[in-house]
Each structure stands twice: as C-alpha cells, then as structure tokens.
Amino acid sequence: PDAEKTALRNIKVEMEKKRAIETENYNKRCRIIEAKDGVKARETYEQEYQQAKKDKEQDMLDELETLQRSLLEKGVDPFNDMEGHRQCFQVKTGRNLAEVEGTDQYADLQMEKMGMSKQTYVYQKAINRRLIFMMVQDYKNRGIDPLPIFADKGNHEKHAGILFMPKSAATRKLNSFQENMEKYGQIEAPKGGEVSLKEQQENDPDFAKKQQAKLAPTAGVAGGGVAKDGKALAKQKAADEKVVLKAEKQKAKEEARAIKENTKAEDRIAKGIVKEEKRVAKEKTKEVKQAAKVAA
C-alpha cells in the first residue's frame, strides 16, 4: 500500500539524517582531538571508533540470527511473515513498525485493540504458521539447519506460497503433514526407495542424536545429557562471566570518567578556537577600517 511505502520511506530518511549527524559529530571530535593531542591521538581514536562500530554491527547480526532461529521455532517465517518482518526490522533499526501509522503491523494492532481478534494476522495465519513449524522440525529431524534454507532468496517464493495459502488448502496440507509425520516420521511420504526417518530411528537408537550433532557439531552432548564434566564447565563458565562482567563495569566507569574529562577539555578547546576566531575577525575588521581611512 502507498501509506506503508510512505511510512517506510520516512523511516529511511530519519535514519539517514541520524547517520549524517553521527558522522558530523565524529568528524568534529576528530578535529578537536587532533588540535588537543596531535595526529597520532586522532588516528588512535579513529581506529577505536571504527572497531567499536564493527563490533556493534556484529552484535546486531548475532542478535538478528538468534531472533530468526527463535521465530522459525514458532513457525514464524522471518523473511515472509508480517510479524517476523516487524521483529527483525526492530532489531536492525530500533523502530517498531506496529507503532508506525500506515504500516500493516500498525493496522493489525489497531484491529486487535478494537476487539477484532479474528481479523488479526496471528489468527488468520495460525494454520499456515503450523505448516512452517512442521517444515522447520522436518529439516531439523534430517540434520539440516533450516535458517539458511529460509534465508535463501531463491526459496522465499516457495515459503510465501505456504504462508499465504488459502485456509482450506492449508488445512488439507496440515492434515497430510500430520498423517505422514505419524506414519513415516516426516512431513512427506518417502519417494523412490527412500527409507523413512521413522524407520531409520527404529533401526538406529542413536539416529536422533546423530542428526542433532549435524545441526550443532560443537554444542557438546546432544539432548541436554550433561554429565559431571558439563556441570563443572557450566560452573566455570558462570565464574568467568562474573569476572568479565566486573571488568566490563570497571571499564565502563573509567570510560565514563575519561569521556567527562575529555568533554571538559574539548569545551575549553572549542571556546579557545571561537575566541581566537573572534580575535582574528576583529583584527581583520580593524585592518579594513584603517585601509579605508588611508584610501579616503
């Protein structure tokens, strides 16, 4: 809809303005540091700033991946589902589309507030999400990570077809998935001499663990069967995290103190620069007046 395009375009403009202001402040700080402490200090600050920027970007990507996996576990396609898009967009931009007038998410929230629950997206897509959920579990049962498959743009149309399938067709497909899962341990019937997952599990007691190991080869003992070594590792991890947290708090405190001191110094430098500029301007004005008198 045009209203949604306009709303998203406005958000994009706001973000661009914010980035422009951040860049301007960064450049200003670089100039002040160089004026105060020299070129090397400015270069050090630039390196630290760029590294912090990269770290922040990586933290966002890690958070986004964690969210996408969590959504798939609930049957919410992060790349096609309206709610999946809202949550991912919020991680990437900090903006909640349900609070932006003109978006589908905003309209959906208003319907919920008005008591029109049967018209909301979550109600309308309940069966479709169940299909996505079963597809995700089927991939995992086969030892396949579902996220790269759903993230692949080449598969978006296929998964959108599942999400936007009419209710009657989605119900029939769900019944088929459930019947096959009960009979074969997978959502589709075996084809061309394929051995069903259920049969493989019956023939190999460790089959499920092996498939889980394919998903997380470095996750340790699959299925949560943590023995004594696991408890010791968990205890050590908690202790390490406590030490790290304490160090981070101390670092944050020192950084806050340094920022405060730098801000004061920068204010003094800025005032000095302004004062000097005024003095130079005054001298120039004086020279112009004198030249005018001589000319007269």
Secondary structure as UniProt FT lines:
FT   HELIX           2..37
FT   HELIX           39..73
FT   TURN            74..75
FT   TURN            78..80
FT   HELIX           82..93
FT   HELIX           97..99
FT   TURN            101..102
FT   HELIX           104..113
FT   TURN            114..115
FT   HELIX           117..119
FT   HELIX           121..124
FT   HELIX           126..141
FT   TURN            142..143
FT   HELIX           146..151
FT   HELIX           153..163
FT   HELIX           167..184
FT   TURN            192..193
FT   HELIX           197..203
FT   TURN            205..206
FT   HELIX           207..215
FT   TURN            217..218
FT   HELIX           222..224
FT   HELIX           228..295
//
